[in-house]
Amino acid sequence: MGRTADGRPATSDSASRRERSRVSVERTALALFRSRGYDAVTVEDISAAAGIGPATFYRYFGSKREVLFAYQPYLLDGIREAAERMDVTQARPAQLLEVLTAFAAHLAAQAKAMAARDEIVAANPALLPYTLAVQRDWETHLAQHLARRRGLDEPDLAARADAALILVVIRLAFRQWRAGRSPGLGEAVGVVFAEVGRALGDSPPAGPQ
């Protein structure tokens, strides 16, 4: 089975055409948000620029904010796939690096679109709570997948901590890459992960007993 332009599976010719149309509307909306500002763009503006009616827009998206966060299913797929690749026989740091590397490779296909979304959110602080809610959802899903790979029914503290750390590294790596300090997202992940290791040291101090 093939995949659509943004990595989603295509199930039939009809579904594929619909998905291509949906992706085209999404890209049109992001371009308008960047050029005019998120608040200044309406659903009618997006529909007109995409050559569709508002009713068609609402068949694809519930609101213009939903367009901005439409990447959620794609990233959740990446989280699941990265966790499934994790070799649980390795030491914990090696497990984390393996998940990070696989997730970064998944994100690389959407890196430019993610950068555009990041730029839009940065210019519109009112959108930040929604971004934080999305990231919290990623963290919850990742902790669940890590726990299951390790044979647990529910995430323990280690799975929750690892999920949080992985997403912190991804966020820092994304900024490292966007700032031009690393040639690619995968390289940026390696740089940030190594820095985290240096910060923690080989024998981190124990917490209160």
Backbone as ProteinMPNN parsed JSONL, in Angstrom:
{"seq_chain_A": "MGRTADGRPATSDSASRRERSRVSVERTALALFRSRGYDAVTVEDISAAAGIGPATFYRYFGSKREVLFAYQPYLLDGIREAAERMDVTQARPAQLLEVLTAFAAHLAAQAKAMAARDEIVAANPALLPYTLAVQRDWETHLAQHLARRRGLDEPDLAARADAALILVVIRLAFRQWRAGRSPGLGEAVGVVFAEVGRALGDSPPAGPQ", "coords_chain_A": {"N_chain_A": [[0.836, -1.192, 0.0], [0.54, 2.207, -0.84], [1.688, 5.545, 0.15], [0.497, 8.772, 1.185], [1.221, 12.253, 0.36], [2.032, 13.358, 2.798], [2.833, 11.194, 4.254], [0.803, 9.496, 5.174], [-1.122, 6.431, 4.998], [-2.439, 5.378, 1.836], [-5.592, 4.31, 0.888], [-7.313, 3.808, -1.276], [-8.056, 4.764, -4.702], [-9.976, 6.801, -4.674], [-9.927, 7.589, -1.975], [-7.3, 8.372, -1.885], [-7.253, 10.553, -3.637], [-8.903, 12.286, -2.227], [-7.352, 12.627, 0.035], [-5.084, 13.869, -1.034], [-6.242, 16.259, -1.811], [-7.008, 17.245, 0.676], [-4.497, 17.587, 1.894], [-3.488, 19.548, 0.2], [-5.163, 21.708, 0.833], [-4.398, 22.054, 3.484], [-1.699, 22.863, 3.187], [-2.091, 25.236, 1.79], [-3.441, 26.737, 3.724], [-1.442, 26.952, 5.739], [0.467, 28.472, 4.379], [-0.952, 30.876, 4.057], [-1.359, 31.584, 6.749], [1.267, 32.118, 7.498], [1.958, 34.256, 5.814], [0.001, 36.254, 6.164], [-0.669, 36.248, 8.827], [-1.987, 34.437, 11.532], [-4.423, 35.153, 12.909], [-5.596, 36.884, 11.109], [-6.523, 35.437, 9.011], [-9.27, 33.766, 7.578], [-11.592, 30.97, 7.473], [-12.982, 31.176, 5.117], [-11.142, 32.617, 3.575], [-9.1, 30.717, 3.305], [-10.458, 28.688, 1.952], [-11.152, 29.971, -0.459], [-8.598, 30.501, -1.536], [-7.7, 27.911, -1.872], [-9.405, 26.973, -3.743], [-11.849, 25.766, -3.161], [-15.093, 25.187, -1.622], [-16.354, 26.517, 1.52], [-17.832, 24.482, 2.788], [-16.602, 22.148, 1.891], [-14.089, 22.511, 3.03], [-14.757, 22.17, 5.759], [-15.381, 19.509, 5.751], [-12.926, 18.378, 5.774], [-11.531, 19.566, 7.93], [-12.229, 20.604, 11.263], [-11.953, 23.2, 12.111], [-10.022, 26.24, 11.634], [-7.922, 26.16, 13.375], [-7.587, 23.453, 13.727], [-6.403, 22.763, 11.342], [-3.829, 23.703, 11.692], [-2.825, 21.989, 13.601], [-2.907, 19.539, 12.41], [-1.001, 17.62, 12.04], [-0.857, 15.822, 14.08], [-1.811, 12.988, 14.057], [0.137, 11.846, 12.343], [2.532, 12.218, 13.755], [1.997, 10.746, 16.056], [1.91, 8.196, 14.94], [4.608, 8.002, 14.294], [5.771, 8.002, 16.839], [4.784, 5.573, 17.855], [5.919, 3.731, 16.016], [8.655, 4.192, 16.433], [8.977, 3.4, 19.112], [8.33, 0.7, 18.896], [10.499, -0.276, 17.533], [12.472, -0.311, 19.402], [15.092, -1.909, 21.089], [14.797, -3.819, 23.731], [16.651, -5.209, 25.139], [18.908, -3.79, 25.36], [20.994, -1.4, 27.188], [19.501, 1.21, 29.144], [20.117, 3.975, 28.305], [20.912, 3.457, 25.639], [18.561, 2.443, 24.591], [16.962, 4.75, 24.66], [18.324, 6.421, 22.853], [18.012, 4.944, 20.532], [15.224, 5.087, 20.119], [14.966, 7.859, 19.846], [16.504, 8.325, 17.511], [15.055, 6.887, 15.572], [12.59, 8.23, 15.715], [13.333, 10.815, 15.0], [14.075, 10.379, 12.349], [11.592, 9.789, 11.272], [10.318, 12.236, 11.645], [11.781, 13.836, 9.964], [10.796, 13.875, 7.365], [8.75, 15.643, 7.538], [9.859, 17.955, 8.399], [10.164, 20.61, 7.342], [7.512, 21.508, 7.136], [6.813, 21.354, 9.813], [8.509, 23.279, 10.84], [7.364, 25.55, 9.706], [4.888, 25.548, 11.03], [5.774, 25.892, 13.641], [6.818, 28.46, 13.476], [4.46, 29.909, 12.996], [2.999, 29.463, 15.368], [4.759, 30.634, 17.209], [4.477, 33.298, 16.531], [1.967, 33.789, 17.386], [0.96, 33.886, 20.366], [-1.38, 33.051, 21.662], [-1.915, 30.567, 20.713], [-0.224, 28.86, 21.987], [-1.085, 27.342, 24.339], [-2.517, 25.232, 23.128], [-0.534, 23.971, 21.679], [1.064, 23.025, 23.778], [-0.737, 21.23, 24.922], [-0.943, 19.328, 22.892], [1.703, 18.37, 22.862], [1.799, 17.266, 25.394], [0.066, 15.157, 25.022], [1.54, 13.637, 23.189], [3.626, 12.874, 24.868], [2.305, 11.289, 26.762], [1.364, 9.163, 25.141], [3.827, 8.158, 24.225], [5.052, 7.303, 26.622], [3.308, 5.229, 27.274], [3.726, 3.434, 25.126], [6.459, 2.846, 25.461], [6.39, 1.588, 27.951], [4.846, -0.708, 27.369], [6.527, -2.019, 25.558], [8.452, -2.764, 27.291], [7.228, -4.676, 28.74], [5.258, -3.933, 30.55], [2.045, -3.179, 31.943], [1.126, -0.637, 32.468], [2.571, 2.681, 32.319], [5.541, 3.081, 34.203], [7.549, 5.005, 36.549], [10.023, 5.19, 35.283], [9.392, 4.86, 32.535], [7.765, 7.099, 32.128], [9.56, 9.155, 32.723], [11.502, 8.707, 30.752], [9.993, 9.158, 28.425], [9.395, 11.881, 28.705], [11.991, 12.939, 28.635], [12.857, 12.19, 26.067], [11.176, 13.746, 24.434], [11.936, 16.306, 25.209], [14.581, 16.33, 24.266], [14.05, 16.078, 21.52], [12.685, 18.505, 21.024], [14.714, 20.394, 21.615], [16.622, 19.571, 19.752], [15.284, 20.121, 17.395], [15.206, 22.906, 17.469], [17.941, 23.379, 17.39], [18.55, 22.441, 14.852], [16.912, 24.143, 13.269], [18.13, 26.572, 13.77], [20.354, 26.366, 12.271], [22.587, 25.114, 13.269], [23.093, 22.459, 13.079], [23.349, 20.063, 10.442], [21.171, 18.434, 9.876], [18.118, 16.992, 11.24], [18.511, 14.518, 12.469], [21.274, 14.556, 13.041], [21.277, 16.684, 14.81], [19.842, 15.628, 16.942], [21.679, 13.733, 17.894], [23.723, 15.445, 18.828], [22.417, 16.918, 20.859], [21.583, 14.849, 22.569], [24.027, 13.846, 23.407], [24.928, 16.056, 24.838], [23.068, 16.146, 26.913], [23.78, 13.785, 28.173], [26.339, 14.512, 29.082], [25.602, 16.478, 30.883], [24.229, 15.036, 32.842], [26.145, 13.22, 33.646], [28.181, 10.31, 34.473], [27.515, 9.219, 36.912], [24.952, 10.291, 38.338], [23.937, 12.416, 41.067], [22.28, 11.042, 43.89], [18.803, 11.335, 44.75], [16.795, 12.834, 47.443], [16.549, 10.735, 50.239]], "CA_chain_A": [[0.0, 0.0, 0.0], [1.321, 3.438, -0.918], [1.447, 6.57, 1.15], [0.175, 10.082, 0.653], [2.338, 13.209, 0.369], [2.525, 13.619, 4.152], [3.202, 9.962, 4.939], [-0.326, 8.686, 5.592], [-1.419, 5.363, 4.042], [-3.507, 5.609, 0.865], [-6.359, 3.071, 0.887], [-7.95, 3.612, -2.566], [-7.895, 5.929, -5.562], [-10.868, 7.852, -4.186], [-9.395, 8.078, -0.704], [-6.041, 9.042, -2.178], [-7.57, 11.872, -4.194], [-9.419, 13.105, -1.127], [-6.233, 12.964, 0.914], [-4.263, 14.866, -1.715], [-6.97, 17.526, -1.727], [-6.917, 17.705, 2.062], [-3.128, 18.065, 2.105], [-3.361, 20.813, -0.533], [-5.835, 22.734, 1.65], [-3.544, 22.265, 4.652], [-0.531, 23.652, 2.776], [-2.585, 26.576, 1.472], [-3.721, 27.413, 4.988], [-0.176, 27.29, 6.402], [1.076, 29.586, 3.642], [-1.696, 32.09, 4.393], [-1.068, 31.928, 8.147], [2.615, 32.699, 7.561], [2.063, 35.529, 5.073], [-0.93, 37.276, 6.641], [-0.887, 36.146, 10.258], [-3.03, 33.457, 11.828], [-5.696, 35.774, 13.272], [-6.161, 37.635, 9.985], [-6.983, 34.493, 7.978], [-10.522, 33.086, 7.881], [-11.867, 29.748, 6.73], [-13.363, 31.599, 3.77], [-9.899, 32.956, 2.873], [-8.412, 29.46, 2.97], [-11.256, 27.992, 0.946], [-11.013, 30.675, -1.735], [-7.234, 30.3, -2.045], [-7.542, 26.496, -2.233], [-10.33, 26.656, -4.822], [-12.923, 24.902, -2.669], [-16.084, 25.882, -0.825], [-16.205, 26.304, 2.966], [-18.389, 23.185, 3.192], [-15.551, 21.153, 1.654], [-13.082, 22.716, 4.082], [-15.223, 21.587, 7.019], [-15.326, 18.047, 5.655], [-11.549, 18.005, 6.073], [-11.078, 20.112, 9.205], [-13.295, 21.183, 12.066], [-11.702, 24.621, 12.321], [-8.712, 26.594, 11.092], [-6.907, 25.7, 14.325], [-7.355, 22.038, 13.474], [-5.447, 22.69, 10.227], [-2.49, 23.95, 12.22], [-2.397, 20.838, 14.396], [-3.304, 18.34, 11.673], [0.113, 16.677, 12.004], [-0.899, 14.964, 15.263], [-1.813, 11.537, 13.783], [1.399, 11.451, 11.735], [3.556, 12.127, 14.794], [1.673, 9.613, 16.928], [2.393, 7.01, 14.22], [6.063, 7.983, 14.442], [6.066, 7.597, 18.221], [4.519, 4.141, 17.969], [6.906, 2.984, 15.237], [9.964, 4.316, 17.085], [8.978, 2.575, 20.32], [8.31, -0.707, 18.505], [11.842, -0.651, 17.077], [13.404, -0.274, 20.528], [15.634, -3.179, 21.553], [14.703, -3.726, 25.188], [17.78, -5.895, 25.77], [20.008, -2.826, 25.501], [20.968, -0.525, 28.354], [18.472, 2.244, 29.005], [20.517, 5.077, 27.413], [20.907, 2.989, 24.254], [17.152, 2.368, 24.195], [16.494, 6.114, 24.399], [18.943, 6.913, 21.625], [17.403, 4.228, 19.419], [13.903, 5.681, 19.904], [15.191, 9.212, 19.34], [16.989, 8.257, 16.134], [13.944, 6.457, 14.719], [11.571, 9.284, 15.693], [13.881, 11.929, 14.219], [13.985, 9.994, 10.933], [10.18, 9.923, 10.905], [10.0, 13.663, 11.6], [12.555, 14.531, 8.932], [9.958, 14.056, 6.175], [7.825, 16.748, 7.794], [10.615, 18.979, 9.117], [9.883, 21.957, 6.851], [6.145, 21.858, 7.532], [6.839, 21.581, 11.258], [9.149, 24.582, 11.049], [6.352, 26.559, 9.377], [3.922, 25.568, 12.125], [6.461, 26.466, 14.796], [6.882, 29.899, 13.213], [3.104, 30.45, 13.147], [2.665, 29.451, 16.796], [5.611, 31.621, 17.874], [3.95, 34.632, 16.233], [0.617, 33.882, 17.942], [1.056, 33.272, 21.698], [-2.647, 32.445, 22.085], [-1.921, 29.165, 20.268], [0.718, 28.07, 22.781], [-1.721, 26.293, 25.156], [-2.875, 24.081, 22.302], [0.72, 23.275, 21.395], [1.453, 22.304, 24.998], [-1.657, 20.102, 25.084], [-0.53, 18.328, 21.899], [2.954, 17.769, 23.32], [1.471, 16.413, 26.548], [-0.526, 13.942, 24.455], [2.663, 12.845, 22.663], [4.376, 12.307, 26.001], [1.488, 10.214, 27.328], [1.404, 8.028, 24.222], [5.174, 7.59, 24.199], [5.247, 6.569, 27.878], [2.539, 3.984, 27.178], [4.399, 2.519, 24.191], [7.71, 2.392, 26.08], [6.037, 0.639, 29.014], [4.411, -1.971, 26.765], [7.702, -2.695, 25.003], [9.208, -3.293, 28.432], [6.423, -5.705, 29.382], [4.427, -3.369, 31.616], [0.678, -2.824, 31.55], [0.998, 0.808, 32.595], [3.881, 3.327, 32.463], [6.109, 3.342, 35.517], [8.27, 6.273, 36.587], [11.088, 5.166, 34.272], [8.798, 5.093, 31.211], [7.307, 8.49, 32.058], [10.75, 10.0, 32.664], [12.129, 8.532, 29.439], [9.15, 9.833, 27.433], [9.597, 13.322, 28.863], [13.345, 13.267, 28.193], [12.906, 12.054, 24.605], [10.529, 14.89, 23.799], [12.792, 17.476, 25.451], [15.693, 16.239, 23.312], [13.51, 16.369, 20.183], [12.424, 19.947, 20.928], [16.007, 21.088, 21.545], [17.258, 19.216, 18.474], [14.571, 20.843, 16.348], [15.693, 24.291, 17.516], [19.336, 23.329, 16.953], [18.513, 22.314, 13.389], [16.327, 25.355, 12.691], [19.088, 27.664, 13.909], [21.467, 26.123, 11.358], [23.763, 24.611, 13.995], [23.272, 21.057, 12.678], [22.894, 19.934, 9.05], [19.917, 17.703, 9.794], [17.49, 16.727, 12.531], [19.168, 13.37, 13.076], [22.548, 15.009, 13.623], [20.968, 17.537, 15.966], [19.464, 14.73, 18.033], [22.915, 13.192, 18.452], [24.419, 16.508, 19.559], [21.668, 17.238, 22.08], [21.619, 13.687, 23.457], [25.36, 13.808, 24.007], [24.999, 17.137, 25.823], [22.294, 15.698, 28.07], [24.624, 12.814, 28.868], [27.39, 15.237, 29.809], [24.988, 17.189, 32.006], [23.879, 14.075, 33.889], [27.346, 12.543, 34.11], [28.081, 8.872, 34.582], [26.927, 8.844, 38.2], [24.209, 11.43, 38.848], [23.716, 12.353, 42.501], [21.0, 10.46, 44.306], [17.845, 12.277, 45.315], [16.546, 12.679, 48.881], [16.172, 9.378, 50.668]], "C_chain_A": [[0.876, 1.248, 0.0], [0.999, 4.399, 0.204], [1.191, 7.904, 0.469], [1.367, 11.006, 0.814], [2.877, 13.458, 1.764], [2.703, 12.344, 4.955], [2.052, 9.086, 5.376], [-0.614, 7.591, 4.55], [-2.552, 5.753, 3.1], [-4.27, 4.299, 0.681], [-7.038, 2.79, -0.449], [-7.717, 4.857, -3.393], [-8.736, 7.094, -5.06], [-10.345, 8.455, -2.895], [-8.103, 8.85, -0.934], [-6.27, 10.437, -2.746], [-8.063, 12.808, -3.101], [-8.284, 13.548, -0.209], [-5.325, 13.998, 0.272], [-4.922, 16.239, -1.662], [-6.87, 18.114, -0.324], [-5.534, 18.28, 2.366], [-2.913, 19.398, 1.397], [-4.003, 21.964, 0.247], [-4.975, 23.075, 2.866], [-2.344, 23.149, 4.299], [-0.93, 25.082, 2.429], [-2.824, 27.373, 2.745], [-2.433, 27.84, 5.689], [0.506, 28.466, 5.71], [0.37, 30.901, 3.965], [-1.414, 32.535, 5.824], [0.285, 32.627, 8.254], [2.667, 34.08, 6.911], [1.183, 36.627, 5.654], [-1.056, 37.339, 8.16], [-2.098, 35.282, 10.535], [-4.383, 34.117, 12.076], [-6.377, 36.457, 12.092], [-6.762, 36.729, 8.908], [-8.26, 33.802, 8.442], [-10.638, 31.782, 7.095], [-12.247, 30.077, 5.287], [-12.133, 31.96, 2.938], [-9.183, 31.684, 2.404], [-9.138, 28.745, 1.842], [-11.096, 28.633, -0.427], [-9.642, 30.426, -2.348], [-7.021, 28.867, -2.52], [-8.487, 26.078, -3.358], [-11.432, 25.698, -4.425], [-13.952, 25.762, -1.95], [-15.854, 25.633, 0.652], [-16.754, 24.959, 3.433], [-17.365, 22.065, 2.99], [-14.457, 21.275, 2.696], [-13.511, 22.001, 5.356], [-15.378, 20.072, 6.944], [-13.927, 17.533, 5.992], [-11.135, 18.387, 7.492], [-12.243, 20.741, 9.964], [-13.165, 22.678, 12.27], [-10.344, 24.955, 11.714], [-7.604, 26.191, 12.072], [-6.579, 24.229, 14.108], [-6.392, 21.837, 12.305], [-4.025, 22.782, 10.763], [-1.941, 22.739, 12.963], [-2.754, 19.51, 13.73], [-2.212, 17.278, 11.624], [0.057, 15.657, 13.137], [-0.928, 13.467, 14.938], [-0.488, 11.04, 13.207], [2.485, 11.279, 12.807], [3.257, 10.998, 15.771], [2.067, 8.297, 16.27], [3.902, 6.871, 14.379], [6.491, 7.539, 15.823], [5.89, 6.09, 18.383], [5.597, 3.328, 17.252], [8.286, 3.031, 15.898], [10.044, 3.431, 18.322], [9.022, 1.088, 19.967], [9.685, -1.188, 18.041], [12.832, -0.79, 18.231], [13.805, -1.685, 20.959], [15.71, -3.129, 23.076], [15.829, -4.469, 25.891], [18.962, -4.959, 25.974], [19.899, -2.067, 26.824], [20.004, 0.629, 28.087], [18.901, 3.424, 28.137], [20.5, 4.684, 25.938], [19.477, 2.862, 23.733], [16.638, 3.761, 23.82], [17.058, 6.654, 23.086], [18.331, 6.229, 20.401], [16.024, 4.813, 19.089], [14.048, 7.078, 19.309], [15.6, 9.21, 17.873], [15.86, 7.885, 15.173], [12.887, 7.556, 14.611], [12.052, 10.472, 14.874], [13.811, 11.634, 12.727], [12.555, 10.139, 10.431], [9.821, 11.399, 10.739], [10.669, 14.372, 10.431], [11.718, 14.793, 7.684], [9.019, 15.243, 6.314], [8.531, 17.948, 8.424], [10.276, 20.398, 8.657], [8.484, 22.416, 7.245], [6.071, 22.13, 9.027], [7.477, 22.921, 11.587], [8.165, 25.71, 10.76], [5.333, 26.675, 10.495], [4.522, 26.216, 13.366], [6.533, 27.989, 14.669], [5.519, 30.561, 13.441], [2.722, 30.529, 14.623], [3.475, 30.5, 17.547], [5.093, 33.043, 17.67], [2.56, 34.843, 16.822], [0.578, 33.187, 19.301], [-0.235, 32.61, 22.174], [-2.728, 30.978, 21.689], [-1.053, 28.271, 21.146], [0.037, 27.024, 23.658], [-2.098, 25.053, 24.362], [-1.633, 23.269, 21.94], [1.164, 22.454, 22.593], [0.553, 21.088, 25.225], [-1.301, 18.975, 24.122], [0.728, 17.613, 22.365], [2.737, 16.878, 24.537], [0.871, 15.088, 26.074], [0.559, 13.038, 23.879], [3.371, 12.121, 23.8], [3.623, 11.136, 26.612], [1.533, 8.971, 26.45], [2.777, 7.356, 24.228], [5.441, 6.786, 25.462], [4.514, 5.233, 27.837], [3.233, 2.97, 26.274], [5.709, 1.989, 24.785], [7.42, 1.342, 27.147], [5.653, -0.721, 28.424], [5.584, -2.741, 26.176], [8.535, -3.334, 26.103], [8.394, -4.289, 29.243], [5.542, -5.22, 30.509], [3.038, -3.033, 31.085], [0.468, -1.313, 31.555], [2.391, 1.429, 32.745], [4.302, 3.451, 33.918], [6.873, 4.665, 35.458], [9.351, 6.322, 35.512], [10.526, 5.461, 32.88], [8.354, 6.542, 31.071], [8.498, 9.442, 31.955], [11.411, 9.92, 31.296], [11.332, 9.242, 28.354], [9.359, 11.334, 27.489], [10.964, 13.735, 28.326], [13.462, 13.205, 26.669], [12.307, 13.277, 23.937], [11.286, 16.19, 24.055], [13.949, 17.483, 24.455], [15.217, 16.578, 21.9], [13.269, 17.865, 20.022], [13.718, 20.732, 20.794], [16.71, 20.814, 20.22], [16.596, 19.975, 17.327], [15.034, 22.297, 16.302], [17.137, 24.376, 17.031], [19.402, 23.28, 15.426], [17.986, 23.586, 12.743], [17.283, 26.542, 12.744], [20.307, 27.476, 13.007], [22.717, 25.599, 12.031], [24.026, 23.136, 13.724], [22.709, 20.893, 11.273], [21.557, 19.218, 8.898], [19.375, 17.422, 11.175], [18.145, 15.549, 13.235], [20.487, 13.733, 13.735], [22.31, 15.851, 14.862], [20.572, 16.696, 17.173], [20.71, 14.153, 18.703], [23.659, 14.204, 19.298], [23.738, 16.782, 20.894], [21.72, 16.076, 23.068], [22.97, 13.579, 24.151], [25.504, 14.881, 25.08], [24.218, 16.779, 27.085], [23.101, 14.689, 28.878], [25.727, 13.477, 29.667], [26.821, 15.948, 31.03], [24.676, 16.244, 33.158], [25.108, 13.39, 34.473], [27.131, 11.045, 34.219], [27.371, 8.433, 35.843], [26.19, 10.033, 38.78], [23.955, 11.301, 40.338], [22.345, 11.779, 42.825], [20.101, 11.534, 44.885], [17.67, 12.045, 46.801], [16.071, 11.275, 49.207], [14.959, 9.44, 51.595]], "O_chain_A": [[1.843, 1.332, 0.757], [0.174, 4.129, 1.077], [1.609, 8.134, -0.666], [2.405, 10.604, 1.34], [4.065, 13.744, 1.916], [2.724, 12.381, 6.186], [2.295, 8.005, 5.913], [-0.379, 7.795, 3.359], [-3.519, 6.389, 3.521], [-3.665, 3.278, 0.353], [-7.32, 1.629, -0.742], [-7.248, 5.876, -2.886], [-8.273, 8.234, -5.022], [-10.318, 9.675, -2.733], [-7.838, 9.852, -0.269], [-5.573, 11.386, -2.387], [-7.686, 13.979, -3.055], [-8.254, 14.685, 0.263], [-4.844, 14.907, 0.949], [-4.25, 17.255, -1.489], [-6.674, 19.317, -0.153], [-5.411, 19.322, 3.01], [-2.236, 20.281, 1.926], [-3.45, 23.061, 0.312], [-4.841, 24.242, 3.232], [-2.018, 24.079, 5.037], [-0.203, 26.028, 2.734], [-2.452, 28.543, 2.834], [-2.339, 28.964, 6.181], [1.055, 29.349, 6.369], [1.026, 31.93, 4.128], [-1.248, 33.727, 6.084], [0.439, 33.597, 8.996], [3.351, 34.974, 7.41], [1.562, 37.798, 5.643], [-1.493, 38.347, 8.715], [-3.116, 35.386, 9.851], [-5.389, 33.686, 11.512], [-7.601, 36.595, 12.075], [-7.435, 37.209, 7.997], [-8.328, 33.309, 9.568], [-9.87, 31.533, 6.166], [-11.885, 29.357, 4.357], [-12.074, 31.655, 1.747], [-8.727, 31.592, 1.264], [-8.517, 28.257, 0.897], [-10.926, 27.941, -1.431], [-9.535, 30.169, -3.547], [-6.258, 28.626, -3.456], [-8.388, 24.963, -3.872], [-11.902, 24.909, -5.245], [-13.707, 26.942, -1.697], [-15.224, 24.641, 1.016], [-16.216, 24.357, 4.362], [-17.265, 21.15, 3.808], [-13.95, 20.269, 3.192], [-12.707, 21.299, 5.969], [-15.494, 19.417, 7.98], [-13.764, 16.397, 6.439], [-10.463, 17.614, 8.175], [-13.134, 21.34, 9.363], [-14.149, 23.355, 12.569], [-9.598, 24.057, 11.324], [-6.48, 25.911, 11.656], [-5.436, 23.808, 14.283], [-5.649, 20.856, 12.275], [-3.136, 22.04, 10.344], [-0.735, 22.492, 12.955], [-2.887, 18.485, 14.4], [-2.471, 16.149, 11.208], [0.85, 14.716, 13.151], [-0.126, 12.724, 15.504], [-0.038, 9.943, 13.54], [3.258, 10.321, 12.772], [4.184, 10.356, 16.265], [2.511, 7.375, 16.955], [4.417, 5.77, 14.575], [7.458, 6.791, 15.971], [6.735, 5.415, 18.972], [6.125, 2.361, 17.802], [9.0, 2.03, 15.921], [11.064, 2.782, 18.557], [9.674, 0.305, 20.657], [9.997, -2.375, 18.146], [13.92, -1.336, 18.047], [12.95, -2.546, 21.165], [16.586, -2.473, 23.639], [15.959, -4.375, 27.112], [19.911, -5.298, 26.681], [18.862, -2.086, 27.488], [19.731, 0.971, 26.936], [18.116, 3.852, 27.292], [20.118, 5.484, 25.085], [19.215, 3.142, 22.563], [15.969, 3.935, 22.801], [16.337, 7.273, 22.303], [18.153, 6.859, 19.358], [15.696, 5.012, 17.919], [13.332, 7.436, 18.373], [15.094, 10.007, 17.083], [15.717, 8.48, 14.105], [12.347, 7.788, 13.529], [11.272, 11.074, 14.135], [13.523, 12.525, 11.928], [12.33, 10.563, 9.298], [9.107, 11.769, 9.806], [10.175, 15.397, 9.96], [11.901, 15.81, 7.015], [8.546, 15.787, 5.315], [7.873, 18.858, 8.928], [10.118, 21.293, 9.487], [8.288, 23.565, 7.64], [5.352, 23.03, 9.463], [7.038, 23.617, 12.503], [8.131, 26.709, 11.479], [4.952, 27.783, 10.873], [3.861, 26.992, 14.055], [6.331, 28.712, 15.646], [5.441, 31.648, 14.013], [2.186, 31.54, 15.076], [2.945, 31.183, 18.424], [5.256, 33.895, 18.544], [2.027, 35.951, 16.767], [0.202, 32.018, 19.382], [-0.191, 31.702, 23.004], [-3.516, 30.223, 22.258], [-1.141, 27.047, 21.054], [0.529, 25.897, 23.728], [-2.005, 23.938, 24.875], [-1.672, 22.04, 21.9], [1.593, 21.31, 22.44], [1.023, 20.04, 25.667], [-1.349, 17.802, 24.492], [0.817, 16.389, 22.276], [3.407, 15.858, 24.695], [1.135, 14.033, 26.651], [0.515, 11.82, 24.054], [3.673, 10.931, 23.714], [4.22, 10.112, 26.942], [1.717, 7.859, 26.946], [2.873, 6.128, 24.236], [6.003, 5.693, 25.386], [5.033, 4.221, 28.308], [3.319, 1.788, 26.609], [6.028, 0.81, 24.627], [8.116, 0.331, 27.239], [6.085, -1.761, 28.92], [5.64, -3.966, 26.276], [9.235, -4.32, 25.876], [8.821, -4.704, 30.32], [5.119, -6.017, 31.347], [2.878, -2.651, 29.925], [-0.284, -0.782, 30.738], [3.302, 0.771, 33.248], [3.516, 3.874, 34.766], [6.847, 5.359, 34.441], [9.575, 7.365, 34.9], [11.121, 6.229, 32.125], [8.542, 7.151, 30.018], [8.46, 10.414, 31.2], [11.831, 10.935, 30.742], [11.912, 9.858, 27.46], [9.487, 11.99, 26.455], [11.088, 14.753, 27.645], [14.094, 14.065, 26.055], [12.871, 13.793, 22.973], [11.28, 17.083, 23.208], [14.262, 18.52, 23.869], [15.906, 17.288, 21.167], [13.616, 18.436, 18.988], [13.818, 21.633, 19.96], [17.318, 21.709, 19.634], [17.271, 20.419, 16.398], [15.232, 22.856, 15.223], [17.513, 25.326, 16.344], [20.198, 23.978, 14.797], [18.561, 24.061, 11.763], [17.253, 27.411, 11.873], [21.195, 28.328, 12.98], [23.797, 25.63, 11.441], [25.077, 22.617, 14.102], [21.7, 21.513, 10.939], [20.882, 19.387, 7.883], [20.079, 17.588, 12.171], [18.318, 15.568, 14.454], [20.787, 13.283, 14.841], [23.045, 15.75, 15.844], [20.931, 17.024, 18.304], [20.789, 14.091, 19.93], [24.172, 13.868, 20.366], [24.396, 16.868, 21.931], [21.883, 16.29, 24.269], [23.046, 13.259, 25.338], [26.129, 14.647, 26.114], [24.656, 17.075, 28.197], [23.108, 14.727, 30.108], [26.025, 13.066, 30.788], [27.463, 16.017, 32.078], [24.839, 16.608, 34.322], [25.121, 13.021, 35.648], [26.006, 10.567, 34.069], [26.7, 7.401, 35.857], [26.737, 10.729, 39.636], [23.775, 10.189, 40.834], [21.374, 12.014, 42.105], [20.576, 12.523, 45.444], [18.314, 11.165, 47.372], [15.254, 10.711, 48.479], [14.486, 8.405, 52.064]]}, "name": "protein", "num_of_chains": 1, "seq": "MGRTADGRPATSDSASRRERSRVSVERTALALFRSRGYDAVTVEDISAAAGIGPATFYRYFGSKREVLFAYQPYLLDGIREAAERMDVTQARPAQLLEVLTAFAAHLAAQAKAMAARDEIVAANPALLPYTLAVQRDWETHLAQHLARRRGLDEPDLAARADAALILVVIRLAFRQWRAGRSPGLGEAVGVVFAEVGRALGDSPPAGPQ"}
